[in-house]
Amino acid sequence: MIDKFKGFFLVLLVVLLSAVFALQFGGGQAEGCAAGGSTYLARVYDQTLSKGDFEAAYAVANFGRLPEETQRSMRLPQLVLDGLIDRTLLAREARKVGFEVNQDEVMSRFVNEGIILLSLGVGAPPMLPQGEIPVSFTDKDGAFNKDLAERYIQNGLRRSVGEFADAQVDEYLAAQMRELIASSVNVSEAEVWDDYVRENDNATIKYVRFTPAYYTEQKPATSEAALTAWIGSNQDRLTTEYDANKHRYTNLEKQVRVSHILVKAGSRATPEQNADAKQQAEALQKRAAKGEDFADLAVKYSGDPISGKKGGDLGFLKKGTMPEAFDAALFSMEVDQISEVVETPYGFHVLKAVAIREGDVPIDEAKRELAEGLYGDDWLDARAQKAAASTLASWQQSGDDDAVARELEAAAQKRGESALTPTLEETAEFGHADTPVPGLSTAALLDAVFALPEGTAFPTAPVKIGREWVIFRLIDRERPEEAGFTDAVRASTREVLRTLKKKETVDLYIQQLRAKATADKALRVHALPEQDGRS
């Protein structure tokens, strides 16, 4: 009985298809039940993808049932639209090489097997629904129900039967093209062995991280001569930095470059401590107002450990950056003016307005400001590298982990401890695909560790990983043995590699089709439609 119902429904669908073709030939009625179906989202060569096409694919995947924030964070609308574009490009190529799929074939599988094909864009996470999507059109007794199937197409997908069939034809053609491209993939014995080695090569290390920002408080004031020399040697780098940050120097609201001297007090200070701090600040204000070098006073007396070492310089500030009392005083000052004592939650400040700017900053002035920051970054980086190299040398010489830990602890006591203090740490056992140290670039660290020649425990020099310098000692390494490379392991490894390589090959092919369509000016994409949470 179920087969009879399915057969009847298939005949009905074919009849409906004929009617739809007649309508399509005579005019624009083909959008059927699709709300907003005629809205143009993308055009791929001579084929238009409508909002209705997009919403139908979104509904097949059931993405509308997810929270809107999840849909946005996972880029689901973009993946669906990319899938429609990729499908169209692949189907076009499939027709060119002679593949054919008719509507009867796709509708037969839809009715008899409850299968809908769906493409998502390249890079879609593997857990998302794509490929063959099962749907059910049976009632509570397990019998096929044609009304359920009709309602699914017309109400659930908001498509006419003809539109649904056309979309599925393209999906099947795209699938055949994917299979054709993937069929060319081979995996060599060398690739299988290399992958086995990667999966079974494990190591454990002890390591120390040296972060440039840790040395900020030791940074000396930048001399004009040193900065000028640095600029002369780094013109290309400085131009690149300016181009990337040009927006920071155009159409500016009023900004004031300020230096300050801070005498700390704050909310936890006693009245006597507050009074004493204010008296110290007033004395410093008088000395600055009489002409003593403001930068020298800041270096000697300021309680701000970072700006104090730079002569009190806080850089250019806009309104709202600092506490209200600080802002009020600063933005009423003229260049070179010394303020009265200003009280904030941090204590008592004496301010000096160094420069004022507004609108567009001259390029030379902007580049010099950027150069100050880059020069400072280079100084800190060199300081971290030097500390790393020194520690590595003593570690290599002694081979004593405890001695290195004591050396680092003694240095920290002199400089002051922080979250960035270099310390000796040890990893758990890790392989080529693991993340042994959270927050460090996995690839760079793994490359450094697994590139060590057999019998070698230390790198030849500190390794630059991201913004940090890292030194390490290899504690243990478990290398793969040939005896474990059985026929079963070889076969399973080959199959996994072939699957991954097929996907990479197909993805690359799709990217090349997109690039060609873009070069041909045959791919036009409009903004994605807003999703309303509809399932």
C-alpha positions as a printed Julia matrix, in Angstrom:
535×3 Matrix{Float64}:
  0.0    0.0     0.0
  2.85   2.4     0.84
  4.44   1.8    -2.57
  1.12   2.52   -4.29
  0.83   5.87   -2.48
  4.41   6.73   -3.4
  3.81   5.83   -7.02
  0.68   7.93   -7.13
  2.47  10.91   -5.57
  5.37  10.65   -8.03
  2.94  10.72  -10.96
  1.2   13.71   -9.39
  4.52  15.52   -9.01
  5.42  14.94  -12.66
  2.03  16.32  -13.72
  2.58  19.34  -11.5
  6.01  19.81  -13.04
  4.48  19.97  -16.51
  2.05  22.63  -15.32
  4.85  24.62  -13.74
  6.86  24.54  -16.97
  3.88  25.97  -18.84
  3.6   28.77  -16.3
  7.32  29.46  -16.45
  7.27  29.61  -20.24
  4.45  32.12  -20.18
  5.63  34.49  -17.46
  7.07  35.05  -13.99
  4.73  32.9   -11.88
  7.38  30.31  -11.11
  8.06  31.62   -7.63
  4.91  29.88   -6.37
  4.65  30.02   -2.6
  8.11  31.48   -1.97
  7.84  34.68    0.05
 10.19  37.22   -1.42
 11.33  34.59   -3.93
 12.04  37.1    -6.7
 14.52  39.1    -4.6
 17.93  38.92   -6.25
 20.7   37.76   -3.9
 23.36  36.58   -6.34
 23.91  36.06  -10.04
 26.22  33.32  -11.31
 26.81  33.66  -15.06
 23.26  33.45  -16.5
 21.62  32.02  -13.38
 19.96  34.07  -10.65
 19.77  32.99   -7.01
 16.76  34.49   -5.24
 15.81  35.06   -1.64
 13.42  32.15   -2.06
 16.3   29.85   -3.07
 18.2   30.98    0.01
 15.28  30.52    2.42
 14.51  27.05    1.06
 18.12  25.89    1.63
 18.1   27.5     5.08
 14.93  25.59    5.92
 16.3   22.25    4.65
 19.22  22.67    7.06
 16.84  23.72    9.9
 19.16  26.6    10.76
 16.21  28.87   11.56
 15.53  26.81   14.68
 18.84  27.87   16.22
 19.19  31.02   18.38
 19.87  34.09   16.23
 23.19  34.7    17.99
 24.3   31.17   17.11
 23.27  31.68   13.48
 25.37  34.86   13.32
 28.4   33.55   15.2
 28.58  30.41   13.02
 28.08  32.49    9.84
 25.23  30.21    8.78
 23.59  32.67    6.34
 26.94  33.17    4.59
 27.59  29.42    4.42
 24.16  28.79    2.9
 24.55  31.5     0.25
 28.09  30.3    -0.53
 26.69  26.79   -0.88
 24.12  27.96   -3.44
 26.83  29.74   -5.42
 29.2   26.76   -5.27
 26.37  24.43   -6.31
 25.56  26.6    -9.31
 29.18  26.79  -10.44
 29.67  23.02  -10.1
 26.4   22.2   -11.88
 27.45  24.48  -14.74
 30.75  22.6   -15.08
 28.97  19.24  -14.84
 26.75  20.1   -17.8
 29.82  21.2   -19.78
 31.48  17.78  -19.34
 28.3   15.93  -20.28
 26.58  14.97  -17.01
 22.78  14.83  -17.18
 20.17  14.59  -14.43
 16.43  14.91  -15.03
 13.71  15.99  -12.67
 12.04  12.57  -12.63
 15.23  11.04  -11.18
 15.59  13.52   -8.35
 11.88  13.5    -7.49
 11.85   9.71   -7.5
 14.59   9.61   -4.89
 12.88  12.34   -2.9
  9.64  10.35   -2.8
 11.04   6.83   -2.42
 14.04   7.45   -0.16
 13.19  10.72    1.6
 16.51  12.33    0.56
 17.24  16.0    -0.19
 20.72  17.14   -1.25
 22.12  20.32    0.29
 25.4   22.16   -0.37
 27.09  24.49    2.12
 30.02  26.75    1.33
 33.69  25.77    1.49
 34.91  25.74    5.07
 31.57  24.77    6.64
 32.18  22.87    9.92
 31.72  19.12    9.4
 29.0   18.84   12.06
 26.62  21.05   10.06
 23.97  19.27    7.95
 24.97  18.99    4.3
 25.09  16.4     1.56
 22.21  13.91    1.89
 19.56  15.26    4.28
 16.92  12.69    5.31
 13.29  13.81    5.53
 10.25  11.74    6.52
  6.76  11.81    5.02
  5.17   8.94    6.94
  2.21   9.14    9.27
  2.03   7.66   12.76
  1.42   4.2    11.28
  4.54   4.4     9.1
  2.54   4.87    5.88
  3.69   7.39    3.24
  1.64  10.59    3.39
  1.6   12.69    0.23
 -0.03  15.63    2.04
  2.95  15.85    4.38
  5.32  15.89    1.41
  3.3   18.56   -0.39
  3.13  20.72    2.71
  6.87  20.34    3.25
  7.68  21.68   -0.23
  5.03  24.38   -0.39
  4.88  25.54    3.25
  8.12  24.35    4.81
 10.39  25.31    1.93
  7.99  27.85    0.34
  8.79  26.49   -3.09
  6.75  25.3    -6.01
  7.38  21.71   -7.07
  9.18  22.94  -10.19
 11.53  25.2    -8.24
 12.27  22.43   -5.78
 13.02  19.95   -8.59
 15.25  22.46  -10.43
 17.27  23.09   -7.27
 17.69  19.37   -6.66
 18.83  18.79  -10.25
 21.62  21.32   -9.68
 22.48  19.66   -6.36
 22.8   16.24   -8.02
 24.9   17.66  -10.86
 27.15  19.41   -8.33
 27.52  16.15   -6.38
 28.54  14.32   -9.55
 31.11  17.0   -10.3
 32.51  16.7    -6.78
 32.82  12.94   -7.24
 34.59  13.43  -10.58
 37.14  15.83   -9.08
 37.66  13.63   -6.01
 38.21  10.54   -8.15
 41.55  11.95   -9.31
 42.96  11.88   -5.77
 45.67   9.36   -4.91
 47.58   8.85   -1.67
 51.17   7.63   -1.92
 52.9    5.19    0.42
 55.2    8.0     1.52
 52.22  10.17    2.51
 50.71   7.3     4.5
 53.98   6.68    6.36
 54.54  10.41    7.05
 51.05  10.69    8.5
 51.61   7.62   10.68
 54.81   9.21   11.96
 53.04  12.49   12.75
 50.29  10.69   14.64
 52.69   8.57   16.7
 55.54  11.01   17.39
 55.13  12.45   20.9
 57.24  14.72   23.08
 57.43  16.38   26.49
 59.32  19.63   27.12
 60.21  22.07   29.84
 60.07  25.65   28.64
 60.33  29.33   29.56
 58.43  32.17   27.89
 59.94  35.66   27.66
 57.29  38.3    26.9
 58.51  41.74   25.76
 55.79  43.52   27.76
 57.37  42.17   30.96
 60.29  44.54   30.46
 58.18  47.7    30.01
 59.18  49.17   33.35
 62.88  48.87   32.46
 62.44  50.73   29.19
 64.54  53.92   29.05
 63.3   57.2    27.58
 63.78  57.33   23.81
 66.47  59.77   22.72
 65.82  61.92   19.66
 69.04  60.73   18.06
 68.15  57.05   18.5
 64.61  57.59   17.17
 65.86  59.53   14.13
 68.36  56.78   13.34
 65.64  54.13   13.68
 63.35  56.04   11.31
 66.11  56.26    8.74
 66.56  52.48    8.79
 62.86  51.56    8.8
 61.2   53.74    6.18
 59.3   50.92    4.43
 58.04  49.47    7.69
 56.96  52.9     8.87
 55.09  53.6     5.64
 53.24  50.29    5.96
 52.34  51.1     9.56
 51.08  54.54    8.6
 48.94  53.17    5.78
 47.35  50.72    8.22
 46.71  53.42   10.83
 45.91  56.46    8.67
 42.37  56.58   10.11
 43.87  57.42   13.52
 45.3   60.67   12.14
 42.48  62.11   10.05
 39.38  64.09   11.03
 40.3   64.0    14.73
 38.41  65.58   17.57
 40.56  67.74   19.85
 43.44  65.82   21.48
 46.08  67.02   23.93
 49.46  65.41   24.45
 50.14  65.55   28.15
 52.88  64.72   30.59
 52.06  64.31   34.26
 53.64  63.77   37.65
 51.58  61.57   39.97
 51.8   61.53   43.73
 49.8   58.46   44.7
 47.07  58.58   47.33
 43.57  57.33   46.49
 40.48  56.1    48.3
 42.31  53.9    50.81
 44.66  56.64   51.99
 44.13  58.17   55.42
 43.39  61.92   55.69
 46.98  62.43   56.85
 48.35  60.5    53.85
 46.15  62.49   51.49
 47.31  65.75   52.99
 50.96  64.7    52.74
 50.52  63.59   49.09
 48.82  66.85   48.18
 51.62  68.84   49.83
 54.25  66.9    47.83
 52.33  67.52   44.59
 52.03  71.25   45.35
 55.79  71.46   45.94
 56.48  69.7    42.62
 54.0   72.01   40.86
 55.85  75.07   42.11
 59.19  73.71   40.95
 57.8   72.91   37.48
 56.09  76.3    37.24
 59.39  78.02   38.06
 61.04  76.34   35.08
 62.6   73.1    36.34
 62.67  70.39   33.66
 59.28  68.68   33.85
 60.56  65.38   32.43
 63.35  65.19   35.0
 60.89  65.8    37.82
 58.6   63.07   36.48
 61.45  60.56   36.21
 62.54  61.27   39.79
 59.24  61.72   41.61
 56.24  60.42   39.66
 54.36  57.48   41.19
 53.31  56.28   37.72
 55.96  53.62   37.0
 55.36  53.5    33.25
 54.95  57.12   32.23
 57.43  58.24   34.87
 60.28  56.52   33.03
 59.23  58.42   29.88
 59.31  61.83   31.54
 55.63  61.61   32.45
 54.46  61.33   28.83
 50.94  59.9    28.42
 50.71  60.6    24.7
 47.74  62.27   23.01
 44.47  61.94   24.91
 40.92  62.73   23.87
 38.12  63.71   26.22
 36.75  60.84   28.25
 40.03  58.92   28.45
 40.95  60.13   31.94
 38.95  60.97   35.1
 36.67  64.0    34.91
 38.86  66.33   37.0
 41.93  65.39   34.93
 40.01  66.05   31.68
 38.62  69.37   32.91
 42.08  70.68   33.71
 43.77  69.25   30.62
 41.32  70.58   28.03
 41.44  74.11   29.48
 45.23  74.36   29.12
 47.46  75.95   26.48
 50.61  74.31   25.09
 53.53  74.38   27.63
 51.19  75.41   30.45
 51.65  73.78   33.88
 48.42  72.99   35.71
 47.54  73.47   39.35
 47.4   70.26   41.38
 44.56  67.98   40.17
 43.01  65.33   42.44
 41.69  62.05   40.97
 40.97  58.61   42.45
 44.65  57.76   41.76
 46.07  60.63   43.82
 47.37  64.1    42.96
 48.62  65.11   39.5
 50.61  67.97   38.04
 49.99  68.28   34.27
 51.9   69.8    31.4
 50.21  70.27   28.01
 52.85  69.34   25.42
 50.9   69.68   22.15
 47.35  70.07   20.84
 45.97  68.66   17.61
 42.65  68.5    15.84
 41.48  67.56   12.34
 44.16  66.01   10.09
 47.64  65.35   11.48
 50.56  66.05    9.08
 52.0   62.81    7.71
 55.53  63.42    9.04
 54.17  64.1    12.52
 51.97  61.0    12.42
 54.84  58.81   11.23
 57.11  60.07   13.98
 54.51  59.22   16.59
 54.13  55.73   15.12
 57.9   55.4    15.04
 58.07  56.05   18.78
 55.77  53.09   19.39
 57.53  50.77   16.94
 60.95  51.75   18.27
 59.75  50.97   21.77
 58.36  47.61   20.64
 61.7   46.75   19.05
 63.56  47.7    22.23
 61.32  45.49   24.36
 61.58  42.64   21.85
 65.38  42.85   21.88
 65.37  42.9    25.68
 63.22  39.75   25.83
 65.39  38.01   23.23
 68.56  38.87   25.12
 67.13  37.52   28.39
 65.99  34.34   26.63
 69.37  33.8    24.99
 71.22  34.32   28.27
 69.01  31.86   30.11
 69.25  29.29   27.31
 73.06  29.5    27.35
 73.28  28.86   31.09
 70.67  26.08   30.83
 72.59  24.34   28.05
 75.82  24.62   30.0
 74.48  23.25   33.29
 71.66  21.02   32.06
 70.17  21.67   35.49
 66.45  22.53   35.49
 66.47  23.47   39.17
 69.37  25.88   38.66
 67.49  27.6    35.82
 64.35  27.88   37.97
 66.4   29.49   40.77
 68.02  31.89   38.3
 64.61  32.99   37.0
 63.26  33.38   40.52
 66.2   35.55   41.55
 65.73  37.76   38.49
 62.02  38.1    39.25
 62.75  39.22   42.8
 64.94  42.02   41.46
 62.51  43.18   38.77
 59.23  42.43   40.51
 56.88  39.57   39.75
 53.86  39.76   37.46
 51.7   37.45   35.36
 54.35  37.81   32.64
 57.31  36.8    34.81
 59.42  34.15   33.03
 59.09  30.82   34.85
 60.11  27.24   34.14
 57.1   25.12   33.13
 56.57  21.57   31.89
 54.05  20.29   29.32
 52.12  17.07   29.27
 53.01  14.65   26.48
 51.91  16.08   23.11
 51.89  15.15   19.44
 52.05  16.97   16.12
 48.35  17.93   16.25
 48.21  19.07   19.9
 48.4   22.43   21.66
 51.02  21.88   24.36
 51.14  25.48   25.66
 47.86  27.47   25.78
 48.25  30.89   24.23
 51.27  30.03   22.09
 51.22  29.52   18.34
 50.87  25.76   18.04
 52.5   25.35   14.63
 55.61  27.37   15.45
 56.27  25.55   18.71
 55.61  22.09   17.26
 57.9   22.8    14.32
 60.69  23.82   16.69
 60.31  20.79   18.95
 59.88  18.08   16.32
 62.65  19.5    14.13
 65.26  18.76   16.82
 67.78  16.21   15.52
 67.85  12.92   17.42
 70.01  13.23   20.52
 69.48  17.0    20.77
 67.62  18.47   23.74
 67.83  22.25   23.19
 67.13  24.58   20.26
 70.2   26.38   18.96
 68.68  29.78   19.82
 65.5   31.2    21.38
 62.48  30.59   19.19
 60.25  33.54   18.21
 56.63  32.45   18.65
 54.1   35.23   18.09
 55.33  38.16   20.18
 57.25  36.02   22.62
 60.64  34.35   22.78
 60.64  30.76   24.0
 63.41  28.43   25.1
 62.88  24.77   25.93
 64.52  21.47   26.77
 63.26  18.18   25.36
 62.47  15.94   28.31
 61.2   12.9    26.45
 60.36  11.88   22.92
 58.52   8.74   21.85
 59.21   8.07   18.18
 57.0    5.79   16.06
 58.16   2.21   15.48
 57.86   0.43   12.16
 56.51  -2.66   13.88
 53.33  -0.77   14.71
 52.74   0.12   11.08
 50.6   -2.94   10.34
 48.5   -3.54    7.24
 45.37  -2.55    9.17
 46.98   0.69   10.37
 48.23   1.38    6.86
 44.77   0.87    5.39
 42.93   3.03    7.95
 45.55   5.78    7.66
 45.26   5.73    3.88
 41.47   5.99    4.04
 41.55   8.97    6.41
 44.16  10.72    4.26
 42.21  10.03    1.08
 39.04  11.51    2.61
 40.86  14.66    3.74
 42.72  15.02    0.46
 39.5   14.62   -1.54
 37.88  17.43    0.41
 40.91  19.68   -0.02
 40.99  18.98   -3.76
 37.29  19.68   -4.23
 37.46  22.84   -2.11
 40.41  24.1    -4.15
 38.54  23.37   -7.38
 35.52  25.35   -6.15
 37.74  28.26   -5.15
 39.24  28.25   -8.64
 35.75  28.28  -10.19
 34.86  31.27   -8.01
 38.06  33.07   -8.96
 37.38  32.52  -12.66
 33.75  33.67  -12.33
 34.94  36.79  -10.52
 37.56  37.47  -13.2
 34.86  36.98  -15.86
 32.67  39.47  -13.95
 30.06  36.7   -13.89
 29.67  36.47  -10.1
 27.69  39.2    -8.38
 26.66  38.88   -4.75
 24.28  41.16   -2.88
 24.01  41.5     0.89
 22.59  38.56    2.81
 18.92  38.8     3.8
 18.06  39.3     7.45
 16.95  36.04    9.08
 13.73  36.2    11.07
 14.22  32.95   13.0
 11.75  31.13   10.76
 12.36  27.37   10.59
